[in-house]
Amino acid sequence: MLNDFWETAPPAYKYAVFAGMGLTFIGIVIIILGAITSTASMTYIALPFIGVGLLAHMASLGLRGRNIRKELKAGEKREAAREAQNRNKKK
Protein backbone atom coordinates (compact mmCIF):
# COMPACT_ATOMS: atom_id res chain seq x y z
CA MET A 1 0.00 0.00 0.00
CA LEU A 2 2.91 2.30 -0.73
CA ASN A 3 1.28 3.73 -3.86
CA ASP A 4 0.50 7.39 -4.07
CA PHE A 5 -3.23 8.06 -3.84
CA TRP A 6 -3.28 9.66 -7.27
CA GLU A 7 -2.10 6.41 -8.87
CA THR A 8 -4.96 4.42 -7.37
CA ALA A 9 -7.60 7.17 -7.32
CA PRO A 10 -10.90 6.52 -9.08
CA PRO A 11 -11.47 8.37 -12.36
CA ALA A 12 -14.41 10.33 -10.91
CA TYR A 13 -12.05 11.88 -8.34
CA LYS A 14 -9.55 12.88 -11.02
CA TYR A 15 -12.26 14.42 -13.22
CA ALA A 16 -13.69 16.38 -10.30
CA VAL A 17 -10.28 17.72 -9.30
CA PHE A 18 -9.40 18.83 -12.82
CA ALA A 19 -12.86 20.30 -13.41
CA GLY A 20 -12.56 22.27 -10.17
CA MET A 21 -9.12 23.57 -11.04
CA GLY A 22 -10.16 24.46 -14.57
CA LEU A 23 -13.32 26.30 -13.59
CA THR A 24 -11.53 28.20 -10.83
CA PHE A 25 -8.76 29.16 -13.26
CA ILE A 26 -11.28 30.38 -15.83
CA GLY A 27 -13.00 32.48 -13.16
CA ILE A 28 -9.73 34.04 -12.04
CA VAL A 29 -8.76 34.86 -15.62
CA ILE A 30 -12.14 36.51 -16.24
CA ILE A 31 -11.74 38.59 -13.06
CA ILE A 32 -8.26 39.69 -14.10
CA LEU A 33 -9.51 40.62 -17.58
CA GLY A 34 -12.36 42.56 -15.99
CA ALA A 35 -9.94 44.44 -13.77
CA ILE A 36 -7.63 45.25 -16.67
CA THR A 37 -10.47 46.48 -18.89
CA SER A 38 -12.33 48.16 -15.99
CA THR A 39 -15.45 46.12 -16.72
CA ALA A 40 -17.20 45.48 -13.43
CA SER A 41 -19.75 43.12 -14.96
CA MET A 42 -16.99 40.62 -15.77
CA THR A 43 -16.41 40.21 -12.06
CA TYR A 44 -19.99 39.08 -11.60
CA ILE A 45 -19.70 36.77 -14.60
CA ALA A 46 -16.61 35.12 -13.06
CA LEU A 47 -18.09 34.43 -9.63
CA PRO A 48 -20.21 31.43 -10.72
CA PHE A 49 -17.15 29.86 -12.37
CA ILE A 50 -15.18 30.15 -9.15
CA GLY A 51 -18.12 28.95 -7.06
CA VAL A 52 -18.71 25.86 -9.20
CA GLY A 53 -14.97 25.20 -9.23
CA LEU A 54 -14.88 25.24 -5.44
CA LEU A 55 -17.92 22.96 -5.28
CA ALA A 56 -16.19 20.53 -7.63
CA HIS A 57 -13.15 20.54 -5.33
CA MET A 58 -15.36 19.80 -2.34
CA ALA A 59 -17.08 17.00 -4.24
CA SER A 60 -13.67 15.53 -5.05
CA LEU A 61 -12.83 15.55 -1.34
CA GLY A 62 -16.02 13.60 -0.68
CA LEU A 63 -15.15 11.11 -3.42
CA ARG A 64 -11.66 10.69 -2.01
CA GLY A 65 -12.96 10.13 1.51
CA ARG A 66 -15.49 7.58 0.31
CA ASN A 67 -12.79 5.68 -1.59
CA ILE A 68 -10.44 5.69 1.39
CA ARG A 69 -13.17 4.41 3.73
CA LYS A 70 -13.97 1.65 1.23
CA GLU A 71 -10.30 0.64 0.99
CA LEU A 72 -9.88 0.63 4.76
CA LYS A 73 -12.96 -1.55 5.20
CA ALA A 74 -11.67 -3.98 2.55
CA GLY A 75 -8.29 -4.08 4.31
CA GLU A 76 -9.94 -4.87 7.63
CA LYS A 77 -11.88 -7.72 6.04
CA ARG A 78 -8.69 -9.13 4.49
CA GLU A 79 -6.91 -8.91 7.84
CA ALA A 80 -9.78 -10.64 9.64
CA ALA A 81 -9.76 -13.41 7.02
CA ARG A 82 -5.99 -13.86 7.45
CA GLU A 83 -6.33 -14.06 11.23
CA ALA A 84 -9.11 -16.63 10.92
CA GLN A 85 -7.01 -18.66 8.49
CA ASN A 86 -4.02 -18.55 10.84
CA ARG A 87 -6.18 -19.68 13.76
CA ASN A 88 -7.44 -22.61 11.70
CA LYS A 89 -3.87 -23.62 10.77
CA LYS A 90 -2.77 -23.64 14.42
CA LYS A 91 -5.55 -26.09 15.40
N, C-alpha and C positions, 0 to 999 in steps of 0.2 A: 504494500500500500504506500510505496514511496513516490507514486506518480503525482505530478502536479495536478491540481483540480481541473485546470483548463484542458488537460489532455483527456480526462475522463468525463468532462462535463457533457450534459445532454445538449443536443442541438438547440432546443427551445431556449436554454439559458444563453447560449452564444448569440442567437438572433436577438434576444431581448437586450443584451448588453450593447451590441453594435447599433441596434435601432435607437436606444437611449442616447448613446454617444453621438450618433449622427444627427438626431433631432435637436439635441442641445447645441451642437456645433452650428447647425443651420440657424437656430434662434440667436446665437451670439453674433454670428456674421450679419444677420439682418439688423440687429441692434447697432452694431458698429457702423454699418452703412447708413442707418438712420441718423446716427450722431454726426457722421461726416457730412451728410447732405442736409442736415438740420431739418429732417422730416420726422416730426413727432409721431405721426401715425404708424411709421415703421416699427416703433417701439412696441406699440400695441399689437401689431401683427406678429411680432416675434415672441411675445409672451406665451401663446398657446404651444408653440414649438418647444420652448424650454420646459413648460409644464408637462407636456406629453413625454418629453425626453426623461424628465425626472421620474414620472410614473413608470416608464419602461424600466428604468434602473431599479426602482423598488420592486417591480414585478420579478425582475431577474434575481433579486435577493431572495424573494419567496421561493422561486424555482430552485435556487441553489440550496436553500435550507431544507426543502422537501426532499431533494436528492440525497443530501447528506444524512437526513434522518432515515431514509430508506436503506442506504448503504450500511449505516450503523446497526439497524435492525437485522439486516441480512448477515452481518458479521457476528452478531450475538447468537443467531440461530446456528450458524456454522460452528461456533465455539461450543455451544451446548451439545450439538451432535457429536463433535470430537470428544468431549468429556464423557458422554454416554458410551461412545464406542470404546474409549479407554477403560471405563469401568467394566464393560462386558468382557474385555480381553483379560483383565486381572482375575476374573472369577473362574 
